[in-house]
Amino acid sequence: MPLALLALAISAFGIGTAEFVMMGLLPNVAGDLGTSVPTAGYLVSAYALGVVLGAPLLTALGSRIPRKRMLLLLMALFTLGNLASAFAPGFDTLLAGRFLAGLPHGAFFGVGAVVASRLVAEDRRARAVAAMFLGLTIANIVGVPAATALGQNLGWRATFIVVGAIGLLAMASLALLVPNLPTEEHAGVRRELRALGDRQVLLGLLTAVFGFAGVFAVYSYLASMMTQVSGFAPSSVTLVLALFGIGMTLGALAAGPLTDRALRPTLYGSLASLAVVLVAFHFAVQWKWAALVAVVVLGAVGFLTTTPLQMLVMHKARHAPTLASASNHSAFNLANAGGAWLGGAAIAAGWGWSSPALVGAVLALVGLGIAVTAGLLDRSAPTPSPVVAGSSPAALTAQAAPIARPERVGSPVRPHDVGSTRPGT
């Protein structure tokens, strides 16, 4: 794998740490700034809102900027947002800093996924994208627990200073290791928007919203389930979250090769497995040992869905994939918000602390239904005829070229294509 993927993984590590660390620091922030914990919870929402709005907006604005420069600009904005959070004098300015830090999140992963897929041969593209996401999963094993402990002992501002330093390290690695990748010849906002409007792309995004919401319906209340149902001490929650991160990493490692081999079957299998695991999770949390195993399996199966969803929307928008790729992360954050809300509603209705797992299973099945429907529509779509009246010889040759199967992404990379972002490379 190219060293450029290491730079992308370091960046993903910093972003993942910044996204999830606030959940463990809410009491510290609330106490320091003189507000309540529920009010401090808006800091989590502010970051998510930044992701949802920033992914399509920044990607569209940067559609003509060379990929490497765009990655550096996005990471600079992320670093600025975290340093602004570290030195925020009050709650309102901290809220603004969190929103600013979230803005480049989706756009970075969208552009980064396209860059990662351009650096390797066709049959390794999903593995390259999964390698970038490994940084995100490792952040949940190492980055978030370490940053939380740092904030609890040295103050929450120290956490954001360190995250800002990781951002600077990521910028240096991007500058040194990522090759110059020019924009596509006809790149532009209109072309990206047309690609985003493709029916298969929209169905892929909708699959992400519902399917991945099943994961967040449980993850948002995982700490409470472990303490209220499984009987773990509050001090053990950090270990439980680290186990979830280990599961995520295992899922990311498996997702790449499986997606390269067969995209849609991997997506169907992961969503079906997620529904089964969530039902089992509802019962497993009654016993400590079963709960720990279930946490790892849930993390693995849940994250197994991310790479095929990412590759699906990139493939279906292959002539202008960046906006679709970035919008996928807006979809994941909508899943975060929706899953948390529905899981909380189940608890508030008196269904019990483990009820979000059953809600999540229903959401995963809805996502599976959307994915299968999209697959059937894709299979029944008419194939363009290779002979069109009035076509030029060149056009006939282009139309007669083999059409890529849905589970295959792009075309083989030739030596002179390395670093190109032309469609199909």
C-alpha positions in Angstrom: 0.0 0.0 0.0 1.3 3.5 -0.8 2.7 5.6 2.0 0.1 8.3 1.1 -2.5 6.1 2.8 -0.6 6.5 6.1 -1.0 10.3 5.8 -4.8 9.8 5.2 -5.0 7.4 8.2 -3.2 9.9 10.5 -5.7 12.5 9.5 -8.6 10.2 10.1 -7.2 9.4 13.5 -7.2 13.1 14.4 -10.7 13.6 13.1 -12.0 10.5 14.9 -10.5 11.6 18.2 -12.0 15.1 17.9 -15.4 13.7 17.0 -15.9 11.3 19.9 -13.8 12.7 22.7 -16.3 15.4 23.7 -18.8 12.7 24.9 -16.4 11.8 27.7 -15.5 15.4 28.6 -19.0 16.9 28.9 -19.0 16.9 32.8 -15.6 18.7 32.8 -16.6 21.3 30.2 -20.0 21.9 32.0 -18.3 22.4 35.3 -15.6 24.7 34.0 -17.9 26.9 31.9 -20.8 27.0 34.5 -23.4 25.2 32.5 -25.4 21.9 32.7 -24.3 18.6 31.2 -27.4 18.5 28.9 -26.6 22.0 27.7 -23.0 21.0 27.1 -24.3 18.1 25.0 -25.0 20.7 22.3 -21.3 20.6 21.7 -21.7 17.1 20.3 -24.6 18.3 18.1 -22.7 21.3 16.9 -19.9 19.1 15.5 -22.4 16.8 13.8 -24.2 19.8 12.3 -20.9 21.0 11.0 -20.3 17.6 9.3 -23.8 17.5 7.7 -23.5 21.1 6.3 -19.8 21.1 5.5 -19.6 17.9 3.5 -21.6 19.0 0.5 -20.8 22.7 0.8 -17.0 22.6 1.1 -16.8 19.8 -1.5 -18.8 21.8 -4.0 -16.7 24.9 -3.4 -13.5 22.9 -3.8 -14.5 20.9 -6.8 -11.9 22.6 -9.0 -9.1 22.6 -6.4 -6.4 19.9 -6.9 -7.0 17.0 -4.5 -3.8 17.4 -2.4 -4.3 21.1 -1.9 -7.9 20.5 -0.9 -6.9 17.9 1.7 -4.4 20.4 3.2 -7.0 23.2 3.3 -9.6 20.9 4.9 -7.1 19.7 7.5 -6.0 23.3 8.2 -9.7 24.2 8.9 -10.0 21.2 11.2 -6.9 22.2 13.1 -8.0 25.8 13.4 -11.4 24.7 14.8 -9.8 22.6 17.5 -7.3 25.2 18.5 -10.2 27.7 18.6 -12.0 25.3 20.9 -9.0 25.0 23.2 -8.8 28.7 23.8 -12.5 29.5 23.7 -13.3 32.0 26.5 -16.9 30.9 26.9 -19.5 28.3 26.0 -20.8 30.2 22.8 -17.3 30.5 21.4 -16.6 26.8 22.2 -19.8 25.9 20.4 -18.6 27.9 17.3 -15.2 26.1 17.5 -16.8 22.7 17.5 -19.0 23.6 14.6 -15.9 24.9 12.7 -14.0 21.7 13.5 -16.8 19.6 12.1 -17.2 21.5 8.8 -14.3 19.7 7.0 -15.0 16.2 8.4 -17.2 14.9 5.7 -15.4 16.7 2.9 -12.1 15.4 4.0 -13.2 11.8 4.0 -15.0 12.3 0.7 -11.9 13.7 -1.0 -9.6 11.3 0.9 -11.6 8.2 -0.3 -11.3 9.4 -3.9 -7.6 10.0 -3.5 -7.1 6.6 -1.8 -8.9 4.8 -4.6 -6.8 6.5 -7.2 -3.5 5.4 -5.7 -3.9 1.6 -6.2 -5.0 -0.9 -8.8 -8.7 -1.6 -9.4 -8.8 -4.8 -7.4 -7.4 -3.1 -4.3 -9.4 0.1 -4.2 -11.8 -0.9 -1.4 -8.8 -2.0 0.7 -7.2 1.4 0.2 -10.3 3.2 1.3 -10.6 0.8 4.3 -7.0 1.6 5.2 -7.8 5.3 5.5 -10.8 4.4 7.8 -8.5 2.4 10.0 -7.3 5.7 11.4 -10.9 6.4 12.5 -11.3 3.0 14.2 -7.9 3.2 15.9 -8.9 6.6 17.3 -11.7 4.8 19.2 -9.2 2.3 20.7 -6.4 4.7 21.6 -7.1 8.3 20.7 -10.5 8.8 22.5 -9.6 7.0 25.8 -6.2 8.7 25.9 -7.6 12.2 25.1 -10.4 11.7 27.6 -8.0 10.8 30.3 -5.8 13.8 29.4 -8.8 16.1 29.6 -9.9 14.7 33.0 -6.5 15.1 34.5 -5.1 18.3 32.8 -8.3 20.0 31.8 -10.4 19.7 28.7 -8.5 22.5 26.9 -5.4 20.3 26.9 -7.3 17.7 24.9 -8.1 20.1 22.1 -4.5 21.5 22.1 -3.3 17.9 21.5 -5.9 17.3 18.8 -4.7 20.5 17.2 -1.2 19.2 17.3 -2.3 16.0 15.6 -3.9 18.1 12.9 -0.6 19.8 12.3 1.2 16.4 12.1 -1.5 15.3 9.6 -0.9 18.4 7.5 2.8 17.7 7.4 2.3 14.0 6.4 -0.2 15.0 3.7 2.3 17.5 2.3 5.1 15.0 2.2 3.4 11.7 1.3 0.4 12.5 -0.9 1.3 12.9 -4.6 -0.1 15.8 -6.6 -3.5 14.7 -8.0 -5.1 17.2 -10.4 -8.8 17.7 -10.6 -10.8 16.0 -13.3 -10.7 17.8 -16.7 -14.3 18.7 -16.6 -14.8 18.9 -12.8 -17.3 21.4 -11.5 -20.2 22.0 -9.2 -22.9 21.2 -11.9 -21.2 17.9 -12.8 -20.9 16.9 -9.2 -24.6 17.7 -8.5 -25.7 15.7 -11.5 -23.7 12.7 -10.3 -25.2 13.2 -6.8 -28.7 13.1 -8.3 -28.2 9.6 -9.7 -31.0 7.3 -8.4 -28.5 4.7 -7.3 -26.4 7.3 -5.4 -29.5 8.6 -3.6 -30.5 5.1 -2.7 -27.0 4.4 -1.4 -27.1 7.5 0.8 -30.6 6.5 2.1 -29.2 3.0 2.9 -26.5 4.6 5.0 -29.0 6.8 6.9 -31.2 3.9 7.9 -28.7 1.0 8.0 -26.0 2.8 10.1 -28.6 4.4 12.4 -29.0 0.9 13.8 -25.4 1.1 15.1 -25.8 4.5 16.7 -29.1 3.6 18.3 -27.0 1.4 20.6 -23.7 3.2 20.6 -25.2 6.4 21.9 -26.5 4.6 25.0 -23.8 1.9 25.3 -22.3 3.3 28.6 -25.7 3.4 30.2 -26.5 -0.2 29.1 -23.2 -1.5 30.5 -23.8 0.2 33.9 -27.6 -0.1 34.2 -28.1 -3.6 32.7 -24.8 -5.5 32.6 -23.7 -4.2 36.0 -20.3 -2.8 35.1 -18.8 0.0 37.2 -18.6 3.4 35.6 -14.8 3.1 35.6 -15.1 0.2 33.2 -16.9 2.1 30.5 -13.6 3.3 28.9 -12.6 -0.4 28.5 -16.0 -1.2 26.9 -15.7 1.7 24.4 -12.1 0.5 23.5 -13.5 -3.0 22.9 -16.1 -1.4 20.5 -13.2 0.3 18.7 -11.4 -3.1 18.4 -14.5 -4.5 16.8 -14.6 -1.5 14.4 -11.0 -2.1 13.4 -11.7 -5.8 12.7 -14.7 -4.8 10.6 -12.6 -2.3 8.6 -9.9 -4.9 8.0 -12.4 -7.4 6.7 -14.5 -4.9 4.7 -11.8 -4.0 2.2 -11.1 -7.4 0.7 -14.7 -8.5 0.8 -15.9 -5.3 -1.0 -13.2 -5.7 -3.6 -14.4 -9.2 -4.2 -18.2 -8.5 -4.3 -19.6 -5.1 -3.4 -23.3 -5.6 -3.1 -23.2 -9.1 -1.5 -20.9 -7.6 1.2 -23.4 -4.8 1.7 -26.4 -7.2 1.9 -24.5 -9.6 4.2 -23.3 -6.8 6.6 -26.7 -5.2 7.0 -28.5 -8.6 7.5 -25.8 -9.6 10.1 -26.2 -6.3 11.8 -29.9 -6.8 12.3 -29.2 -10.3 13.8 -26.4 -9.1 16.0 -28.6 -6.2 17.3 -31.4 -8.6 18.3 -28.8 -10.8 20.0 -27.3 -7.7 21.7 -30.6 -7.0 23.4 -30.4 -10.3 25.3 -26.6 -10.5 25.6 -26.3 -7.4 27.8 -27.9 -9.3 30.7 -24.6 -11.1 31.3 -21.2 -9.3 31.7 -19.1 -11.8 29.6 -21.8 -12.0 26.8 -22.0 -8.2 26.8 -18.3 -7.8 26.2 -18.4 -10.3 23.3 -21.5 -8.6 21.9 -19.8 -5.1 22.0 -16.8 -6.4 19.9 -19.1 -8.2 17.4 -21.4 -5.2 17.1 -18.4 -2.9 16.4 -17.1 -5.3 13.7 -20.4 -5.9 11.9 -21.5 -2.3 12.2 -18.3 -1.0 10.6 -18.3 -3.7 7.9 -21.1 -1.7 6.3 -19.1 1.5 5.8 -16.7 0.5 3.1 -19.2 -1.0 0.7 -21.5 2.0 1.1 -18.6 4.3 0.4 -17.5 2.4 -2.6 -21.0 2.0 -3.9 -21.8 5.8 -4.1 -18.3 6.5 -5.5 -18.8 3.9 -8.3 -22.3 5.1 -9.2 -21.0 8.7 -9.3 -17.7 7.6 -10.9 -17.4 10.5 -13.3 -17.8 13.0 -10.4 -17.5 11.0 -7.2 -16.2 13.5 -4.7 -19.5 15.2 -3.7 -21.3 11.8 -3.5 -18.4 10.4 -1.4 -18.5 13.4 1.0 -22.3 13.4 1.2 -22.1 9.8 2.4 -20.6 11.1 5.6 -23.4 13.6 6.0 -25.7 10.5 5.7 -23.7 8.7 8.4 -24.1 11.8 10.7 -27.8 11.9 10.0 -27.8 8.2 11.0 -26.0 9.2 14.2 -28.6 11.8 15.1 -31.6 9.7 14.0 -30.4 6.5 15.7 -29.7 8.3 19.0 -33.1 10.0 18.9 -35.1 6.8 18.2 -33.0 4.9 20.8 -33.7 7.5 23.4 -37.4 7.6 22.5 -37.5 3.8 23.2 -35.9 4.3 26.6 -38.2 7.2 27.4 -41.2 5.1 26.5 -40.3 2.7 29.3 -39.1 -0.2 27.1 -35.9 -0.6 29.0 -32.2 0.3 28.6 -31.5 -2.4 26.1 -34.5 -1.6 23.9 -32.5 0.6 21.5 -30.9 -2.6 20.2 -34.3 -3.8 18.9 -34.9 -0.4 17.4 -31.6 -0.6 15.7 -32.4 -4.0 14.3 -35.5 -2.6 12.7 -33.5 0.3 11.2 -30.9 -2.2 9.9 -33.6 -4.2 8.2 -35.0 -1.0 6.6 -31.5 -0.2 5.3 -31.3 -3.8 4.0 -34.6 -3.4 2.2 -33.5 -0.2 0.5 -30.1 -1.8 -0.5 -31.8 -4.8 -2.0 -34.3 -2.6 -3.9 -31.5 -0.6 -5.3 -29.7 -3.7 -6.4 -32.8 -5.1 -8.2 -33.4 -1.7 -9.9 -29.7 -1.6 -11.0 -29.9 -5.2 -12.4 -33.1 -4.4 -14.3 -31.7 -1.1 -15.7 -31.5 -1.2 -19.6 -28.1 -1.5 -21.1 -27.3 1.2 -23.7 -27.2 -0.2 -27.2 -23.8 -0.2 -28.9 -25.3 1.0 -32.2 -26.9 4.5 -32.4 -27.9 6.1 -35.6 -25.7 9.0 -36.6 -22.9 8.1 -34.2 -19.3 8.6 -35.1 -16.9 5.7 -35.2 -15.3 7.0 -32.0 -18.6 7.2 -30.3 -19.5 3.6 -31.4 -16.2 2.4 -30.1 -16.8 4.0 -26.7 -20.4 2.6 -26.5 -19.2 -0.8 -27.4 -16.7 -0.9 -24.5 -17.6 -3.4 -21.7 -19.7 -1.9 -18.9 -18.3 -2.4 -15.5 -20.3 -4.8 -13.2 -21.9 -3.1 -10.2 -19.6 -4.8 -7.7 -16.5 -3.7 -9.5 -15.2 -0.2 -9.1 -13.2 1.7 -11.8 -10.8 0.3 -14.2 -7.2 -1.0 -14.0 -4.5 1.6 -13.3 -1.9 1.8 -16.0 1.6 3.2 -15.2 1.0 6.5 -17.0 -2.4 6.9 -15.1 -0.9 7.0 -11.6 -1.9 10.3 -10.0 -4.7 10.9 -12.5 -8.2 11.7 -11.4 -9.8 11.2 -14.8 -13.0 9.2 -14.7 -12.4 5.5 -14.5 -8.9 5.6 -13.2 
